[in-house]
Amino acid sequence: MQVVASKASLTGSITVPGSKSHTIRACLFAGLADGTSHIYNPVASEDCLSAVKMIRNFGCSVDMRNNEWIVKGIGSKWPQPSFVIDVGNSGTLLSFSAGIAATLHGYSVITGDASICKRPLEDELQGFRQLGAKAFATRKGIDAPPVIIEGPIRSGLVRLKGTLSQHVSGTLMAAALTEGITRIELSDPGEIPFVKMTVGWLESLGVHVEYDHENYVWYEITGSNTFLPFDKTIPSDWESVAFPVVAGILTHSEIVIDNIDMSSTQGDKAIIDLLNEMGAHIETDTVNARLIVHPTNELHGITASLSDFPDALPVLSIAAAFAHGRSQFTNIGVCRLKETDRITLMRKELTKLGVICTEGTDYLEVNGMGGQGIHGGSIESYDDHRIAMAFAVCGLALPPEYAIVINNAECCSVSFPHFYESMNGIGAGYKIK
């Protein structure tokens, strides 16, 4: 599918879907619970549907209604799978599945789509080996799925790099299901808000977790838990909020993003303060749980660490391209380990449009000219949902004589189903081919 994005003026209100990260966790913990859980406001994105498929394959029942999923779990002692665990495109599901597999007796095989089969997992696998499991990738010299894991692990001390939060979260889940106290020590912790999200889920289900509240370099989990069923409303996805917000800013429009969870601990919530620091005027209406994007004259460049919310790199790079002055986004080395190498690909695709960018091992520098010199072109999404949506936003701010054509644009359904239709509801005018 191709999408054509060209100059637009936006108006009205838009609602973003529920959090993909929370929905996947809710599915898995509901499947591990002994009883029936109710999940409200889930996002039926491809990644979340992969989670539903997985827990169904293990024997859980999932009744998917309009805005509610009813999950009948089978308890924390899942059977050894008689099938290959396919996580689709979800790196989060990959790591959590590995964590569950490490607690099961016998062998489990985990794979995914072409992107997943390039995603590194060795940091998590070597952690399981420290705890007594057999865990290895099937292809010699390639640190990526398919992987084979033979459990169960035992409790004890495990040391990880922790650069990718998903590896830490998967290990936390495994520890919660394993009898005894497991201590996880991290040498290079990253994406801390996502780890805190997992800890929050575990604590809400009665798991005792102690951790370093200052530097987040260690966690201690008391395992062998039986999870009680729960009712959970999934908060709105702050990662998805960024796209309409930046679209409103760059088109000098006034729009409203409704049903925002102001209490959320999602790391990407910080993008609002960052964009305001760049010169945007985003009002937080806590009473009505909404964001109001007011027209902005111009943005200026910024230097910012994205260590807590690296997934925001693509859309923030677009904002930086239309700002005045240099922007540098640092501590983003983990972006090379996502669905794609987002540092290199954002530099490559922005350069196609006339934007001067420089990349380093863990930074991206964008030389903004206030939008001057940016032209249209054909953009590859590389099947990366955040790259596709970022350039869809970019096209809305181009001079009227230009347009951007985004190839393989349907990949946004991984996290934001009906993104283009939702944006067209506030005037984006995307043409879908």
N, C-alpha and C positions, 0 to 999 in steps of 0.2 A: 504494500500500500504506500502511495505517495501522498504527502500533504503539502499544499502550497500556502505559504504564510506571507502576507504583505501588509502594508501600512494599515493601521486600524485605530479607531478611537473606542475605548471601552466605557461601559456604563452599566449600572445595576449591581446585583449581588450574585455570588457564587458560593456553593458549598463544596468543600473538598471531602474525599472519602475518609473512612476510618483508617487508623494507623495500620500499615502492613506489618510492622514489627510486632505490635501488640496482638494483632489478629493471629499471626502464626504461633506466638507463645500461648495464646488462649486455646487454640485448637489442640496443641500438644498436651498442655496441662489438663485440659478437659478430658482428653483421651486417657491420660494416666490416672484420672480421678476414679474413685469407686462410687459411681452414681451418675446422675444426670445434671449437666451444666447448661446454662443459658448464656449465650454470647450475643449481645445487642450491638448494633451498628458495626458489624464486621465488614471488611472490604472484600468483595468477591473478585479480587485480582488473581492473575494466573499463579503467582507465588502462593497465595493463600489457598487457592483451590488444589495446588499440589500438596499442601499440608493436609487438607481434608481427605484427599485420595489416599495419602499415606496412612492416616489413622484408621480409615475404613478398611484398608488392606490388612491391618493388624486385628480387626474384629470390632472396632468401635462403630456405633451407629451415629450418623449425622443427618438431622432433618434440617434442610436449608430453606427457611422461609424468607419473606421479603426483607426484613431488617433484623432477623433473629436466626441464629443457628442453635439447634438443640443437640447437644452431644451427650451420648450415653457412653461413658468411659468403661474400661475393663479393669481398672486398677493399675497399680504400678509394676506388676509382674507380667510384662508382655511376653508372648511366646517367641521362640526363635522364628524368624521369618522364613517362609517357604518360597519367597519371591525376592526379586532384586528390588531394593528400595530406590525409587526414582524420584529425585527431588526437583526435577524440572530445571528451572532457571534460578532457584532460590539458594543463595549462599547461606542465609540464616537457617533454612531448613536442613541444608547439608550438615552444618556443624551440630545442630540439635539432634539430628538423626544419628550422627556418629556418636554423640554422647549417650543416647539411648542404647545403641547397638553395643557399646562398651560394657553395658550392665547385663546383657543377655548371655545365656549359656549357648555356646556354639558360634558358628560363623554367620556374619551378615555381609552382604555385598551392597554397596551404595554407589550410585552413579547419577548422572543428570544430563542436561543438554550439552551442546558443544561448548558453551561458555563455562558451564560448571566443570567440564573436563579440562579446563585450564586454570581452575582456581586452586591455589596452594592450600594444603591441609596438614602438612607435616608437623607444624608446631603443635596442633591438637593431637595428632596421632602419636607423636613421640611422648606426649604427656600420658596418654593411655598406656603406652608401653612401660613407662615408669611405675604405673600402678598394676602391672602384671598382665595386661592384655597383649594379644598379638594384633598389630595394626599396621597395614602397609598399603601403598599404592600398587596397582597391578602392572604398571608399565615402568620398566627399568629406567631410572634416571629422570622420571617425570613426576614432580610433586603435584599431583592432581588426581581426582577420581578417573576411573573407578578405583574404589578402595575396598579392602577386605578387613573386617574387624572380628576378632574372636574374644569374647568376654567369658566370665565377668571380671571386671577390675576389682581390686580391693582398696580399702581406704588407706590413706597415707599422705606423704608429701609429694607434690608434683610441681615442677618448675617449667614455666612457659615464658616465651617472649611476651605474648599478650598484645602485640601490635594490632592484630585484628580482634575486635571485641567478640566476634562470633565464636572464635576458638575458645575464649574464656567462658562465654555463656554456655557452650556445649559441655565444657568440663564441669561447670557449676551444676548443670542438670544431672550429669552422670554422678557427681558426688552426692547430690541430694537423694539419689536412688540407691546408694551404696552404704551398707551398714558401717558405722564408725565415723570418726572425724577425719575429714580430708582437708589438708592445707594446700592452697594454691598460691605460689609465689611467682610474681611477674617481674621481668627485667626491663621491659619497655612497654608499659601499659598505654593503650590508645583507645579512642572512641569510648571514653569512660561512661558517658550517659547511657549508652546501650547496655553496658555491663550492669549499671545501676538499675536499669529497667528490669533485667533478669533477676537481680537480687530482690527488687520490689515484688515481683511475682512470687518468688520463692517464699519470702516473708509473709505475704498475704495468704499463702497456703499453709502456713504453720511451720515452715522450715527455719531452723535456727542458723543464722548466718552472722558471723563476725567478720569485720574487715577494716582495713586501714582507711579511715575517713579523710585523711589528709592527702596522701599520695597514691592511694589505691594500688599498692604493690603486693598486698596479700589478702587472702580470703580464707576463712575457716568455716566449713559446712558440716553440720551434724546430719548424717544420712540415714538411710533406711526409713524413708517417710511414706506414709499413706496419705495421698492427697484427697481432701474432701471436695465434693462438687461445689460449684460456685455460680453466681450470677455476675456477669461483668459487662459493662458498657465500654466499648472500645472508643478511646478518645480520637479526635480528628488528627490527621496525619500532618505534622508540621513539615515534613519533607515535601509533601505535596503543596502545602500552603505557599511555599516560596515561588512557585511558577506564576500563579495569578498575581501575587504581590509585585514581583518584578515586572510583569507585563503592565500592570497599572502604572508603575513608576515610569517606565520607559516610554509609554504612550501619553504621559501627562494627563492621565484620566483619574476620575474619582470612582472607586469601586468598593464594594463591601464583601468581605469574606465572612460568612456566617458560621455559627455552631463551632466556635473555636474553644478548645479546652485550655483555659488560661492556667490551670494548675498543673499542666503536663510537665514532666521532667525530661521530655524528649530534647536531645541536644540541639536539634535544628531550630528550636524556639529562639535561639540566640541570633539567628539571622535578622530578626526584626531590629534589634539594637544595632547590629552591624550596618544594615542598610540606612537606618536613621543617621548613623555616624557619617555615612557617605553623603548625606544631604537629603535623603528621602523624608517624607512626612507621613509616617504611618501611625495612626492613632489606635491605641488599644482600649477598646470599650469593654471593660470587665463586667459591667452590669448586664449588658446584652450579649456577652460572649461572642464578640465579633471584632474584626480588624477593619479599619477604614483607611484606605490608601487615598491620600489627597494629592492633587496635582503638584508636581515638583518641577522647578525651573531647570536645575542641573544637578548632577552628582559630581563628586570629586573622588579621586583615587584614595586608596587605603592600603595599609599593610596589616594583615590579620592572620592569626593562626587559626586553622580550621581543624585542629587535632580532635576536637570534640564532635564536630559535625562535618566530616570530609565529604559526605554525599552532596553537600550544597555546592561543591566546586563548579559543576557545569553551569548552573544558573547564575552564580555569583560572577563567573567569568564573563557572562553576557552583560551583566550590569556594569562590570568594570570596563568593557569595551565601549560603552556609551558614556562613561564618566570622563571628566577632565583630569588628566594626569595619570601617573603610573600607579597600578595596584599590584601588590605582591601577596599571594596566598601561600602560607608556609605550613610546615608540618603536615604535608598531605601525601607523603610517600605511600601510605596505605591505599591511595586512589589508584595506584598501579596494579593493585591486587583485587579490584572489584570486577564487575561484569566485563570491563575492558580496562585498558590503561588510560584512564581518563585524563591524566596530565598530558600525555603525548597527543591523544586524539582531539582534545579541546584546542590545543595549540595548532594542530594541523588544520582543523576545520575553520577556526577563526582566521587563520592566515589566508585561507581561500577567499574570505570575505574582505580582505584588506586590512585586518587588524594585526599589529605587530606584537608578537608574544615571544617570550623566552622561557624555557623550562629548565629546571634543575632536578636533581634526584628527588627532592621532596618539596619543590616549590613551583609555582607558575606565576610569571610576571606578565601583566597585560598593560600595554601602553594605550590608554584611552585618549581619544581625540574628540570627546563629546559627540560621538557618532559620525563625525566628518570622515569621509573616505571609505566608509563601510558600504559595500555593495552587495547585490544578491548573488545567488549561485546555487549549485546542487550540493547538498550536504548528506553525508553518510551518517546514519545513526549507529552503525555497527551493532545493531540489535541491542543497544543500551538505552533503556527507557529514559534515563535522566539526560542523556545527550539529545535524544529526540525532542523532549519537551523543552529543553533549554533553547534549542535553535528555533523551535516553534514560537517561543517568546521573542527571540531576536527578530524574526521576520516582521513582527507587528510594529517595530520601531524604525524600519528602513525608510529611506526616501520613497515617495510614491511611485517612482519609475522602476523600482527594484522589487524582487520577490525572492524568497528562499524556497527551494523544493527539498523536502526531507524524504529520503528514501528509507524504506522499511520502517515507516513511522508507526506502525501498529504495535511496536514493542512497548509503548507506554502502558499497555494493559497489564503489564507486570505489576505496577503499583497504583495506577490511576486509570481505572476503566472509564471509558467515555470521556477522556480528557478533552478531545477536540470538540465534541458536542457540548460539553459543559462550558468551555471557553467561548464557543460560538453563541451561547446564551447571553453573554455579556458583550457581544459585538466583535469577536475576534475575526470572523469571516474566513475561517480556514476552509480551503477547498480540498475535499478528499477525493482522491482518484483511485 
